[in-house]
Amino acid sequence: MGIDEVMKAVFLDRDGVINRAVVRDGKPHPPATVEDLEVLPGVPNALHKLRDAGFRLIVVTNQPDVARGTQTREAIEAMHVRLMSDLAVDDVVTCYHDDGDACGCRKPKPGALIDAAQRHGLELNRSFMVGDRWRDIEAGQRAGCRCLFVDHGYAEEQPAGSFVRVPSLAAAADWIIENQ
């Protein structure tokens, strides 16, 4: 397989990257319903640019409110159906666990990215992770991806290690296309 034939991806966090997070006390939270799901400005165009540049687009999201009993799996899946129908997204990978479950798919562990890469035939070292929380960046780093941090100024732990700080998915898409 030639280098141009190697499958590469952009892994995308959902809340705060694709759609607007609900910020309370400086911390981001997911929307509660599909009606509350608001795709951020510039996201559709950024996704099309990335797809046109040859990237698979995989949303990788932690949704622990299901394990906590404050959200239903059906409500989360309804949001994903909408995202898949409205946006240029190839797959949505969801971890419904909380930290106490110690699963390998919950970011900052890299299991969801690794599993998606195996399923889709992707090369992680040619792929990128775009997220708005330290967990996203660490998962991408542990999977071997280059990482971009969409900085919304949340009042929480910041990412460590090597990453590029950007203000939006649109800016991330431009950087990725220039630096792939």
C-alpha positions as CSV (number, residue, x, y, z in Angstrom):
1,M,0.0,0.0,0.0
2,G,1.4,3.4,-1.0
3,I,1.7,6.2,1.5
4,D,-1.2,8.1,-0.2
5,E,-3.4,5.0,0.3
6,V,-2.9,4.8,4.1
7,M,-6.1,5.6,5.8
8,K,-5.8,8.5,8.2
9,A,-8.4,10.1,10.5
10,V,-9.4,13.0,12.6
11,F,-10.8,11.8,15.9
12,L,-13.2,14.5,17.3
13,D,-14.6,15.0,20.7
14,R,-18.3,15.8,20.6
15,D,-19.3,18.3,23.3
16,G,-17.3,21.5,22.9
17,V,-15.8,20.5,19.5
18,I,-18.7,19.5,17.3
19,N,-21.6,21.0,19.3
20,R,-21.9,23.6,22.0
21,A,-21.2,22.4,25.5
22,V,-23.4,23.7,28.3
23,V,-20.9,25.5,30.7
24,R,-21.9,25.6,34.3
25,D,-19.4,26.9,37.0
26,G,-16.7,27.0,34.4
27,K,-17.1,23.3,33.4
28,P,-18.5,21.9,30.2
29,H,-21.6,19.5,30.2
30,P,-23.4,17.8,27.3
31,P,-26.7,19.0,26.0
32,A,-29.6,17.1,27.6
33,T,-31.7,16.5,24.5
34,V,-31.4,16.3,20.7
35,E,-33.4,19.6,20.6
36,D,-30.6,21.2,22.8
37,L,-27.9,19.9,20.4
38,E,-26.4,23.0,18.7
39,V,-23.7,22.4,16.1
40,L,-21.0,25.1,16.6
41,P,-20.4,27.7,13.9
42,G,-17.9,26.6,11.2
43,V,-18.1,22.9,12.1
44,P,-19.9,21.6,8.9
45,N,-17.4,23.5,6.6
46,A,-14.4,22.3,8.7
47,L,-15.6,18.7,8.5
48,H,-16.0,18.9,4.7
49,K,-12.5,20.4,4.3
50,L,-11.1,17.5,6.3
51,R,-13.0,14.9,4.4
52,D,-11.9,16.5,1.1
53,A,-8.3,16.3,2.4
54,G,-8.7,12.5,2.7
55,F,-9.4,12.1,6.4
56,R,-12.0,9.7,7.9
57,L,-13.9,11.6,10.6
58,I,-14.6,9.7,13.8
59,V,-16.4,11.3,16.8
60,V,-15.1,9.8,20.1
61,T,-17.1,10.8,23.1
62,N,-17.4,10.1,26.8
63,Q,-21.0,10.1,28.0
64,P,-20.8,9.1,31.7
65,D,-24.2,10.5,32.6
66,V,-25.7,7.2,31.4
67,A,-23.7,5.3,34.0
68,R,-24.5,7.9,36.6
69,G,-28.3,7.5,35.8
70,T,-28.8,11.2,34.8
71,Q,-29.1,10.6,31.1
72,T,-30.5,7.8,28.9
73,R,-28.6,5.9,26.2
74,E,-31.6,6.6,23.9
75,A,-31.2,10.3,24.2
76,I,-27.4,10.1,23.5
77,E,-28.0,7.9,20.5
78,A,-30.7,10.3,19.1
79,M,-28.1,13.1,19.2
80,H,-25.7,10.8,17.3
81,V,-28.2,9.9,14.7
82,R,-28.7,13.6,14.1
83,L,-25.0,14.3,13.9
84,M,-24.5,11.4,11.5
85,S,-27.3,12.7,9.2
86,D,-26.4,16.4,9.4
87,L,-22.6,16.3,9.3
88,A,-19.8,14.7,7.3
89,V,-19.0,12.1,10.1
90,D,-18.0,8.5,9.4
91,D,-18.6,7.0,12.8
92,V,-19.5,7.9,16.4
93,V,-17.8,5.9,19.2
94,T,-19.4,6.4,22.6
95,C,-18.2,5.4,26.1
96,Y,-21.1,5.2,28.5
97,H,-19.0,4.4,31.5
98,D,-17.9,6.5,34.5
99,D,-14.3,6.6,35.9
100,G,-15.1,4.0,38.5
101,D,-15.9,1.4,35.8
102,A,-12.2,1.4,34.8
103,C,-13.0,0.5,31.1
104,G,-10.4,1.0,28.4
105,C,-12.7,3.0,26.1
106,R,-13.2,6.0,28.5
107,K,-10.8,8.8,27.7
108,P,-8.1,9.5,28.8
109,K,-7.5,5.8,28.0
110,P,-6.9,5.3,24.3
111,G,-9.1,2.2,23.8
112,A,-11.9,3.9,21.8
113,L,-9.4,5.4,19.3
114,I,-7.5,2.2,19.0
115,D,-10.6,0.1,18.4
116,A,-12.0,2.6,15.9
117,A,-8.6,2.6,14.1
118,Q,-8.7,-1.2,13.8
119,R,-12.3,-1.3,12.6
120,H,-11.7,1.4,10.0
121,G,-8.1,0.4,8.9
122,L,-6.6,3.7,10.1
123,E,-3.0,4.5,10.9
124,L,-2.9,6.3,14.3
125,N,0.5,7.8,13.6
126,R,-1.0,9.7,10.6
127,S,-4.1,10.7,12.5
128,F,-5.2,13.6,14.7
129,M,-7.3,14.0,17.9
130,V,-9.2,17.2,18.4
131,G,-10.7,17.8,21.8
132,D,-11.5,20.5,24.3
133,R,-10.5,18.7,27.6
134,W,-7.3,17.2,28.9
135,R,-8.9,13.7,28.7
136,D,-9.2,14.1,24.9
137,I,-5.6,15.2,24.4
138,E,-4.2,12.5,26.7
139,A,-6.2,9.8,24.9
140,G,-4.9,11.0,21.5
141,Q,-1.4,11.1,22.8
142,R,-1.6,7.6,24.2
143,A,-3.0,6.3,20.9
144,G,-0.1,7.9,19.0
145,C,-2.0,10.7,17.3
146,R,-1.1,14.4,17.0
147,C,-3.4,16.4,19.1
148,L,-5.2,19.8,18.9
149,F,-6.8,21.4,22.0
150,V,-9.8,23.6,21.4
151,D,-9.3,26.0,24.3
152,H,-12.6,27.4,25.6
153,G,-11.0,28.5,28.9
154,Y,-12.8,26.0,31.1
155,A,-12.0,26.2,34.8
156,E,-10.5,22.7,35.0
157,E,-7.3,20.8,34.5
158,Q,-5.4,21.7,31.3
159,P,-3.7,19.2,29.0
160,A,-0.1,18.3,29.3
161,G,2.5,17.1,26.8
162,S,2.7,17.9,23.1
163,F,-0.4,19.5,21.5
164,V,-1.5,22.5,19.4
165,R,-3.8,25.0,21.0
166,V,-6.6,26.3,18.7
167,P,-9.8,28.4,19.2
168,S,-12.1,26.2,17.2
169,L,-12.6,23.2,15.0
170,A,-12.3,25.4,11.9
171,A,-8.8,26.6,13.1
172,A,-7.9,23.0,13.9
173,A,-9.0,21.8,10.4
174,D,-6.8,24.5,8.7
175,W,-3.8,23.5,10.9
176,I,-4.3,19.8,10.2
177,I,-4.5,20.3,6.4
178,E,-1.4,22.4,6.4
179,N,0.6,20.0,8.7
180,Q,-0.6,16.5,7.7
